């Protein structure tokens, strides 16, 4: 008896659709695996439902889109600010903010973007010394 939590086809679907592997859309994955998009959708739904009770499967969800995965990597893994992420991905900061909201709505933790503070000599007059 196998100790696997998914069969070979389900593994192929995850490898085709998950953002850490090929990151294909469901339609692209269906074409890639020569099945219908409905079969891909059903398989992902079944896996997501089973992930609620099987811990190793829970690590695979949520599945992000390609753009969401890029934003997630920039902010959560590289520690970039909203502006830096927007510049790197050629997006507006508003689009990056909306994408962060979509990532969070899927249940993925993403830290608050870092707000970098810079030193300015103009602030020297505001420093109060207590002796």
C-alpha positions in Angstrom: 0.0 0.0 0.0 1.3 3.4 -1.0 1.7 6.2 1.6 1.0 8.9 -1.1 -1.7 11.5 -0.6 -2.4 11.9 -4.3 -2.3 9.8 -7.4 0.0 10.4 -10.5 -2.6 12.4 -12.4 -3.3 14.7 -9.4 0.4 15.2 -9.0 0.7 16.1 -12.7 -2.2 18.6 -12.3 -0.4 20.2 -9.3 2.9 20.4 -11.2 1.2 22.0 -14.2 -0.9 24.6 -12.3 1.0 25.4 -9.1 3.0 28.7 -9.1 6.1 26.9 -7.7 6.2 24.5 -10.7 5.0 25.4 -14.3 2.3 27.9 -13.2 0.0 27.3 -16.1 -3.6 28.4 -16.2 -6.3 25.7 -15.9 -6.9 25.9 -19.7 -3.2 25.7 -20.5 -2.8 22.8 -18.1 -5.7 21.0 -19.7 -4.1 21.3 -23.1 -0.7 20.3 -21.7 -2.1 17.2 -20.1 -4.6 16.5 -22.9 -7.7 16.5 -20.8 -10.6 18.9 -20.5 -10.5 22.1 -18.4 -13.4 20.7 -16.3 -11.3 17.7 -15.3 -8.5 20.0 -14.2 -10.9 22.2 -12.2 -12.5 19.1 -10.6 -9.2 17.6 -9.7 -8.0 20.9 -8.1 -11.3 21.3 -6.2 -11.0 17.7 -4.9 -7.4 18.2 -3.8 -8.2 21.5 -2.1 -11.1 19.8 -0.2 -8.8 16.9 0.9 -6.2 19.4 1.9 -8.4 20.5 4.8 -7.8 17.1 6.5 -4.4 16.0 5.1 -1.6 18.3 6.2 0.9 17.7 3.4 -1.7 18.7 0.8 -2.5 21.9 2.7 1.0 23.2 1.9 0.1 23.3 -1.8 -2.7 25.7 -1.4 -3.6 28.4 -2.3 -2.4 28.3 -5.9 -1.4 31.8 -7.1 -1.5 33.2 -10.7 1.8 34.0 -12.4 1.5 37.7 -11.6 0.5 37.1 -8.0 3.4 34.7 -7.6 5.8 37.4 -8.9 4.4 40.0 -6.5 4.5 37.6 -3.6 8.2 36.8 -4.3 9.1 40.4 -4.5 7.4 41.5 -1.3 7.4 38.4 1.0 10.7 36.8 -0.1 12.8 39.8 -1.3 11.4 42.4 1.1 10.8 45.0 -1.6 8.5 48.0 -1.1 5.3 48.6 -3.1 7.1 51.1 -5.3 10.1 48.8 -5.9 7.8 45.9 -6.8 5.8 48.1 -9.2 9.0 49.3 -10.9 10.4 45.8 -11.2 7.2 44.3 -12.6 6.3 47.3 -14.8 3.0 47.8 -12.9 1.4 50.7 -11.0 1.5 50.7 -7.2 -2.3 50.5 -7.3 -2.2 47.3 -9.3 0.4 45.8 -6.9 -1.8 46.8 -3.9 -4.8 45.1 -5.5 -2.8 42.0 -6.2 -1.7 41.9 -2.6 -5.3 42.0 -1.6 -6.1 39.2 -3.9 -3.3 37.1 -2.5 -4.5 37.7 1.0 -8.1 36.9 0.0 -6.8 33.5 -1.2 -5.6 32.9 2.3 -1.8 33.3 1.7 0.0 35.3 4.4 2.0 38.2 3.0 3.7 40.7 5.3 3.1 44.4 5.1 5.3 46.0 2.5 8.3 47.7 4.1 8.2 51.5 4.2 11.8 52.7 4.0 12.7 55.8 6.0 15.5 58.0 4.8 17.7 60.4 6.7 17.4 64.1 5.7 19.6 66.9 7.1 16.4 69.0 7.3 15.2 66.8 10.2 18.2 67.8 12.4 16.4 70.8 13.8 13.6 68.5 15.1 15.8 66.3 17.3 15.5 67.1 21.0 18.3 66.3 23.4 17.5 65.7 27.0 20.4 66.0 29.4 
